[in-house]
Amino acid sequence: MAEGANGVAVIVGVGPGLGASLGRRFAAGGMSVALAARRPERLQPMLAEMGAGARAYACDATREEQVVALFAAVRQDLGEPDVVVFNASGRVRKPLIEIQVAELEAAWRGACLGGFIVGREAARAMLPRGQGTILFTGATASLKGYANSAGFAIGKFGLRGLAQSMARELGPQGIHVAHINVDGSILPQRRDAATDAADDRLDPDAIAETYWQLYRQHRSAWTQEIDVRPWVERF
């Protein structure tokens, strides 16, 4: 956890749903925010909500050179990262016998390999200072492999294993690593209480609040894994 509310947040894998909510929450906490996506032009409408300290960057998390360049650019523009969120993903939903090797590999690269590259570069940036937070967005598939979802389960199971390994390795060195199991359907954007009062789907702003709380945790009580789910979800 950073000493004060200010600092630098890097969010990799940003869209109009959870990624945007994460950016708004960290910006509301007084942080400079780096939003990274394959198509950064889509992020421009979001930047206005986050203030002058928000920047958009082009980055494909599965491309090592692009991730390295992202961290170099953030370091130059905003400073060293205090919290890094890997929010990208990849999936293929098909019966097992119909999945092509190339499809499976692409899904694994998006859900797991990208997490490794981003997590490694985050650790490289944080270890010299002996502090920082690395958060990984998981899913129901991180814990349960469903039928017709092998291409998603492999990547998400791998990402969860990565988070556990990193937490055990980096925790004693001052780096908080946590995996968030987002167990349920997420609203495509923040909740409109007038039209969606049932709370049967996850509100991305509510999820983002959990990420913020993880970042602010004292190291004497760090959480490594946490579930967030709507009250109607079976588990």
N, C-alpha and C positions, 0 to 999 in steps of 0.2 A: 504494500500500500504506500502510495506517495505521502510525504509528510503533510502536504496541504491539498486543497481542492484543485489547484491548478496543476497542469501537467500536459502530457501529450498522449492521445488515444489514437491507435491505428486500427481500423476496421477493414478487414479484407473480405470481399464478397458482399457488396452493398446493393440493395434494390429498394423498392418503395415500401417494403414491409418491415421485417425485423431489422435489417441493416440500417434503414433510415431512422427507426426508433432508437437504435443504439447510438447513432450519431447525435441525435437530439438530446439523449439523456446525458451523455458524457459532456456535450457542449454546455448543457444546463448546469453541470457541476463545475463549470469554469475552466474546462480543458480545451486545448487546441485539438482539433479532430482532423485526421486524415482518412478520407473515404476512398477505398480502392475497389475498382471494378474493371471488367474487361472493356466496357464501353463507358468511359467516364462522362461523356456528354449527357448521358441520362441522369447524372447526379446533380447537374446544375440547378434544377428546381429545389433540391433539398438543401443546398448550401445556404440559401437565403434564410432558412429557418435556424441555422446554427451559428450565424454571426461571422465576423471577420476572421476568426481563428480557424475556420474550416477550409480545407483544400480537397480537391478531387484529383485522383491519380489513376492512370491506366495501369492495370496489372492483371495478368493471367497467373493465378497462384500455382498452376502446374508447371510454369516456366521458371526455372531457377534464376536465370539472368534477369527476368523481370522483377522477381521478388527482391533480389539483391539491389537492383536499381531503385525499387520503391523505398526501401529502408534508407538508402543513401540520400534520396530526395527529401524524405521526411526529416532526416537528421539535419539537412541543410536548411530546409524551410521552417521547421517548427521546433526541432530539438530532438533529443533522445526519447524514445517511447517509454511511457510508464505503464501502459496497458495495451496489449495487442489482442484482438479478437479475430479468430478464424471462423468466418461465417459462410464460406463458400461450400458448395456441395456438388455432387454428381450422382446420377441414378439412371438405371434402365429397368423398366417394369415390363417383364415378359416371362412366359414360362421358361424354365431352365433350358429345355432342348432347343429353344428358339434364339437364345442369346448368342450373339457372335462374339468372338474373342476381342475384336476391336472395340465393340460396345462395352464389354465388361472392363477392359483396360481403361477406357475413357472415363467410365463411372468411378473406378477406383482412384484414378489420378485426381479427379475433381474432389472426391470426398476425403481421401486419405493422404495421397502423396503431397497435395497442396498444403495440407495441414502440417506435414513434416517440414516442408521447406519454410513455410511461414514461421512455424514454431522454432525451428533452428535459428533463423535469422533474428527472431525476437530474443532468443536466449543469448545470442552473440552480442546483441546490443545491451542487454540488461546485466549480464554477469559482471562486467567491470565495475558496476556501481553496487552490485550485491542487492538489488531490489527490482521489483517489477511484477506484473501480473499477465499471464497468458491464459486466455479463455477459448475453449473450443465448443462450437455449437454441434450438439449431437441430435439424435432423433430416436423414436421408438425402436428403429432398426439397429440402434447401438446395443440394444439388450435382447431383442427378439428378431429372428430371421423369419419373415413371413413367406408364404407361398408366392411365387411369381415376383419375388423381390430379392433374389440372390445378388443381383448387381448393385443393390443399395446396401444390403446387410454387410457384404464383404467390406465395403468402404467405411461404413459407420462403425462396425466392430473394430476395424483397424485403427480408426481415429481415436476411439475410446482407449484402446490398448496403448496407443502413443501417448495420450494424456496421462494415463496412469504411470507409465515409465518415466515420462518427463517430470511428473510431480515428485516421484521418489528420488530422482537424480538431482533435480534443481531446487527442491524445497529447502534442503539443508544449506543451500547457497544463497538463500534469500529470495528465490523466485516462486511466486504462488502460481500454480497451474491447476486449472479446474475444467471439468467437463460438464456441460449442461445438457441433460436429456430433455429435449423439447418433445413431450409425449402428447401429441394431439395436433389437430388442424389449427393453423395460424390464420387469423384474419389477414387479408391482403394489405390492410392499412389500419391505422389506429381506430379504436372502437367508436362508433356513433351511438351514444346511449339511447337516443331517441328511436333508433331503428334496429338495434341489436342488443337488447337488454338481457337476453337469456344467458349470456356468459358461457355458451356451450362450445365456443372456440377461443383459443388463446389470443389475447390482445397483445400485439407486439410491443406496445408501450409498457405493459405489465411485465412482459418477459425482460425487457431492457432494464427495468428497475432491479430485477434480480442480478443481472450482470453488474450493475453499478454497486450493489451491496457486496457482491463477491470481491470487487476491486477494493472496496473500503474496509474489508475485514482485517482485523488485527491478526498478526502472524501467530499469536497464541491460540487462535481458534479458526484456522483456515479450513475451508470446505474443499474437498477434491472432486466430489461428484454431487450433483443436485438434480432433482427432477422438477419440472414445471409442467402442469397439466390442468385442463379444465375439470371442474367438479363432476361432469358427466362421464368422463373417460374411464373405461375399465382398465385395470392393470393388475 
